Amino acid sequence: MKPQQETEAPRYNLFGAEFKANPHPTYATMRAQQPICRRTSSDGQSTIWFVTRYDDVAAMLRDHKRFVKNFRSTRTPAELAQLPPEPELLRLISNH
């Protein structure tokens, strides 16, 4: 589980309409070329890590020393107010 630096990474359009309509080809390419990918959010305000392989995701979920179980505990009240309710957030994540 070793990410490439963002400057070395191939560029993926992860926020465009084509990706939103069908993300699967892009994810397949990412799994093959860069399974752990760091990007800046579309608003430029935060960093997003895309982890595209099952084994890497499973390893992260088991590693409670380096990864938080509840990301909401790491957010400020103002940031939390901008997030959708958890079931909606999980639905958005699982649909892509």
Backbone as CSV, one residue per row, in Angstrom:
resi,resn,N_x,N_y,N_z,CA_x,CA_y,CA_z,C_x,C_y,C_z
1,MET,0.843,-1.175,0.000,0.000,0.000,0.000,0.890,1.240,0.000
2,LYS,1.463,1.546,-1.137,2.378,2.682,-1.225,1.916,3.613,-2.344
3,PRO,1.390,4.790,-1.999,0.887,5.697,-3.037,2.012,6.384,-3.797
4,GLN,1.746,6.700,-5.055,2.664,7.535,-5.815,2.410,8.981,-5.431
5,GLN,3.398,9.806,-5.636,3.202,11.233,-5.406,2.259,11.777,-6.470
6,GLU,1.491,12.771,-6.125,0.514,13.334,-7.055,1.187,13.865,-8.319
7,THR,2.387,14.409,-8.204,3.063,14.963,-9.371,3.488,13.871,-10.349
8,GLU,3.688,12.637,-9.868,4.082,11.527,-10.724,2.873,10.816,-11.319
9,ALA,1.718,11.086,-10.785,0.527,10.315,-11.108,-0.047,10.675,-12.467
10,PRO,-0.580,9.674,-13.145,-1.363,9.998,-14.338,-2.553,10.858,-13.919
11,ARG,-3.001,11.706,-14.798,-4.136,12.575,-14.462,-5.432,11.884,-14.844
12,TYR,-6.322,11.809,-13.907,-7.649,11.247,-14.128,-8.662,12.356,-13.888
13,ASN,-9.661,12.444,-14.743,-10.727,13.418,-14.531,-11.780,12.761,-13.643
14,LEU,-11.619,12.910,-12.334,-12.483,12.237,-11.368,-13.702,13.057,-10.980
15,PHE,-13.855,14.212,-11.560,-14.978,15.074,-11.196,-15.845,15.444,-12.396
16,GLY,-15.516,14.937,-13.569,-16.259,15.277,-14.779,-17.517,14.438,-14.964
17,ALA,-18.331,14.861,-15.908,-19.599,14.179,-16.193,-19.375,12.760,-16.703
18,GLU,-18.342,12.556,-17.519,-18.075,11.219,-18.061,-17.752,10.235,-16.936
19,PHE,-16.918,10.665,-15.991,-16.576,9.800,-14.859,-17.814,9.509,-14.017
20,LYS,-18.609,10.525,-13.757,-19.811,10.333,-12.944,-20.801,9.399,-13.628
21,ALA,-20.886,9.465,-14.945,-21.813,8.605,-15.682,-21.349,7.153,-15.688
22,ASN,-20.030,6.928,-15.778,-19.500,5.564,-15.809,-18.071,5.573,-15.282
23,PRO,-17.891,5.427,-13.961,-16.555,5.502,-13.379,-15.726,4.226,-13.545
24,HIS,-16.354,3.132,-13.963,-15.687,1.827,-13.949,-14.434,1.739,-14.826
25,PRO,-14.418,2.269,-16.053,-13.168,2.215,-16.830,-12.023,2.982,-16.161
26,THR,-12.335,4.119,-15.584,-11.301,4.900,-14.899,-10.782,4.147,-13.684
27,TYR,-11.688,3.563,-12.896,-11.249,2.785,-11.735,-10.387,1.601,-12.162
28,ALA,-10.739,0.937,-13.258,-9.935,-0.194,-13.744,-8.523,0.270,-14.101
29,THR,-8.425,1.405,-14.767,-7.116,1.962,-15.111,-6.350,2.343,-13.854
30,MET,-7.031,2.959,-12.900,-6.375,3.344,-11.647,-5.866,2.113,-10.904
31,ARG,-6.682,1.052,-10.841,-6.237,-0.172,-10.156,-4.976,-0.722,-10.802
32,ALA,-4.900,-0.654,-12.122,-3.745,-1.193,-12.839,-2.519,-0.288,-12.734
33,GLN,-2.717,1.027,-12.823,-1.587,1.954,-12.904,-1.239,2.646,-11.595
34,GLN,-2.233,2.945,-10.792,-2.000,3.696,-9.556,-3.119,3.373,-8.572
35,PRO,-3.028,2.247,-7.874,-4.130,1.795,-7.022,-4.442,2.698,-5.834
36,ILE,-3.480,3.476,-5.384,-3.725,4.457,-4.323,-3.328,5.813,-4.889
37,CYS,-4.306,6.689,-4.959,-4.146,7.929,-5.719,-4.593,9.125,-4.883
38,ARG,-3.724,10.113,-4.751,-4.059,11.337,-4.016,-4.446,12.437,-4.996
39,ARG,-5.561,13.082,-4.701,-6.045,14.176,-5.539,-6.551,15.318,-4.670
40,THR,-6.613,16.484,-5.252,-7.235,17.633,-4.604,-8.704,17.634,-4.983
41,SER,-9.565,17.959,-4.039,-11.008,17.977,-4.294,-11.340,18.985,-5.391
42,SER,-12.520,18.835,-5.979,-12.906,19.711,-7.087,-12.985,21.176,-6.667
43,ASP,-13.226,21.426,-5.379,-13.266,22.814,-4.904,-11.891,23.310,-4.452
44,GLY,-10.886,22.431,-4.506,-9.531,22.806,-4.131,-9.303,22.957,-2.642
45,GLN,-10.273,22.569,-1.829,-10.205,22.805,-0.387,-9.595,21.658,0.411
46,SER,-9.573,20.453,-0.146,-9.088,19.327,0.649,-8.438,18.272,-0.238
47,THR,-7.788,17.330,0.411,-7.142,16.222,-0.273,-8.030,14.992,-0.171
48,ILE,-8.125,14.265,-1.265,-8.910,13.032,-1.313,-7.969,11.899,-1.703
49,TRP,-8.067,10.790,-0.992,-7.318,9.591,-1.343,-8.282,8.593,-1.967
50,PHE,-7.979,8.135,-3.170,-8.753,7.088,-3.827,-7.990,5.783,-3.649
51,VAL,-8.608,4.825,-3.001,-8.019,3.503,-2.791,-8.875,2.538,-3.593
52,THR,-8.303,1.947,-4.636,-9.120,1.256,-5.628,-9.042,-0.264,-5.590
53,ARG,-8.136,-0.841,-4.803,-8.044,-2.309,-4.744,-8.642,-2.822,-3.437
54,TYR,-9.358,-3.917,-3.555,-10.033,-4.517,-2.405,-9.051,-4.809,-1.273
55,ASP,-7.925,-5.443,-1.576,-6.975,-5.821,-0.521,-6.440,-4.596,0.224
56,ASP,-6.215,-3.505,-0.486,-5.749,-2.274,0.166,-6.825,-1.684,1.069
57,VAL,-8.072,-1.676,0.585,-9.182,-1.169,1.402,-9.336,-2.024,2.653
58,ALA,-9.294,-3.344,2.491,-9.425,-4.244,3.641,-8.297,-4.013,4.646
59,ALA,-7.079,-3.811,4.163,-5.945,-3.548,5.059,-6.147,-2.242,5.821
60,MET,-6.654,-1.227,5.145,-6.917,0.051,5.816,-7.980,-0.102,6.896
61,LEU,-9.025,-0.851,6.601,-10.103,-1.027,7.573,-9.642,-1.785,8.817
62,ARG,-8.612,-2.611,8.672,-8.080,-3.356,9.823,-7.037,-2.557,10.605
63,ASP,-6.474,-1.529,10.008,-5.373,-0.771,10.613,-5.918,0.429,11.390
64,HIS,-6.284,0.186,12.650,-6.889,1.237,13.473,-5.861,2.213,14.046
65,LYS,-4.577,1.909,13.896,-3.547,2.827,14.381,-3.313,3.974,13.399
66,ARG,-3.431,3.687,12.111,-3.162,4.721,11.105,-4.407,5.312,10.462
67,PHE,-5.546,4.625,10.571,-6.761,5.091,9.912,-7.892,5.155,10.925
68,VAL,-8.654,6.238,10.889,-9.748,6.402,11.844,-10.975,5.636,11.373
69,LYS,-11.719,5.108,12.330,-12.942,4.379,12.007,-14.074,5.349,11.677
70,ASN,-14.145,6.443,12.416,-15.214,7.414,12.223,-14.587,8.740,11.813
71,PHE,-14.576,9.013,10.499,-13.921,10.230,10.024,-14.595,11.481,10.564
72,ARG,-15.850,11.375,10.982,-16.547,12.544,11.514,-15.871,13.044,12.801
73,SER,-15.191,12.162,13.508,-14.526,12.582,14.741,-13.312,13.459,14.457
74,THR,-12.875,13.526,13.207,-11.715,14.342,12.848,-12.107,15.683,12.243
75,ARG,-13.400,15.959,12.145,-13.899,17.180,11.503,-14.345,18.212,12.527
76,THR,-14.276,19.468,12.131,-14.778,20.546,12.979,-16.300,20.591,12.863
77,PRO,-16.995,21.211,13.815,-18.454,21.331,13.700,-18.901,21.999,12.397
78,ALA,-18.161,22.999,11.935,-18.525,23.669,10.678,-18.406,22.712,9.490
79,GLU,-17.352,21.892,9.477,-17.193,20.914,8.397,-18.291,19.858,8.454
80,LEU,-18.616,19.412,9.665,-19.665,18.399,9.820,-21.017,18.911,9.344
81,ALA,-21.286,20.187,9.549,-22.568,20.758,9.136,-22.736,20.732,7.621
82,GLN,-21.634,20.693,6.890,-21.699,20.682,5.426,-21.859,19.279,4.853
83,LEU,-21.633,18.258,5.662,-21.726,16.874,5.181,-23.172,16.399,5.160
84,PRO,-23.505,15.532,4.197,-24.853,14.948,4.220,-24.975,13.978,5.387
85,PRO,-26.186,13.611,5.780,-26.350,12.613,6.837,-25.619,11.326,6.457
86,GLU,-25.159,10.580,7.442,-24.317,9.418,7.174,-24.922,8.415,6.194
87,PRO,-26.204,8.034,6.302,-26.735,7.087,5.305,-26.644,7.624,3.875
88,GLU,-26.877,8.903,3.701,-26.771,9.513,2.369,-25.323,9.513,1.904
89,LEU,-24.388,9.818,2.795,-22.977,9.821,2.456,-22.530,8.427,2.040
90,LEU,-22.930,7.409,2.789,-22.563,6.036,2.444,-23.159,5.637,1.101
91,ARG,-24.372,6.073,0.811,-24.998,5.763,-0.470,-24.209,6.414,-1.605
92,LEU,-23.803,7.654,-1.422,-23.026,8.344,-2.451,-21.702,7.634,-2.705
93,ILE,-21.035,7.213,-1.642,-19.757,6.518,-1.776,-19.952,5.174,-2.459
94,SER,-20.956,4.414,-2.039,-21.144,3.062,-2.574,-21.611,3.061,-4.016
95,ASN,-22.225,4.137,-4.479,-22.676,4.199,-5.872,-21.536,4.467,-6.839
96,HIS,-20.375,4.801,-6.328,-19.229,5.048,-7.208,-18.132,4.162,-6.769
